[in-house]
Amino acid sequence: MMNQPIRILSWNIQSGRGCDGVIDIQRISDYLKQQGELDVICLQEIARYFPEYTAAGQRDQLQALIEAFPDHTPVWGAALSWPGETEDTRREFGNLTLTRLPLLDSRVHVLPGIAADSVGNELRTPRCAVETLLECGGAPLRILNTHLAFHDRAERMGQLDYLNRVHQVARIEQERQSARAAGIFAAPFITGRTLICGDLNLDSRSDHYGWISEQGWRDAWRSLSPESDHAPTCGIFDSAQWPEGPHCRDYFWLQNVDALDLYVDTATDLSDHQPLILTLEP
């Protein structure tokens, strides 16, 4: 598997709610299994024990997805975790990474919230990024699976800056490999190969898009199709939530990683967002 191209799917599944209004996490699992062998699955907007996202027998969407992919190692990041209706449950909302590649390290980043120059919008949801370091060819691969702020652009800018600094710190650690410590202070899995994926809630024509490009990140779509407009990743089927119509909000951004292909499924209406499948050199 290590010498084969790596296939990574990213998808905001809207807590299993399709554009028909039906919440069904089984449909999401079935769709994922129909995509062939996926080495890594990065999902955003997973809900646990929220009554408004509950379908028959599917109160815990996280557990349902983990059980559907027993050959993948799950890494869960709860952006929020509140008491549930019973003592043994919690209402949680966040991102899930499932990997068939060997998992070397993982952590969950709490992303910055209210920014100093925020406009004070009250519609806020805590955000996080699930970081995994995976064994992949000659050097580990870092994946940051995330879902950034929607209602406040200043908050989103702070989150983009945070994710960029995660990579910059890793780059500095690479340069200081000889200064490794032992035990919990060790840094055994150092890599400059990083990708950010997920629902970034930024338009490809925005200044935020320009800013992240200036930091050295390569948009996988633009790298592979420099003359083509972005394939839309939301607003295709749900005009109520997206009155502006089809446009792109979901990305793979790359540092020191070479993409072979990027496919956006614009035909499925199982979420208000579309799934993206990136193929990488191992």
Helices and strands as residue ranges (DSSP letters): E 6-12, G 14-16, H 25-33, E 40-48, G 51-53, H 61-68, E 73-83, E 90-99, E 103-110, E 128-134, E 141-147, H 153-175, G 177-179, G 183-185, E 194-199, H 207-214, E 218-219, H 220-224, E 250-255, E 259-264, E 276-280
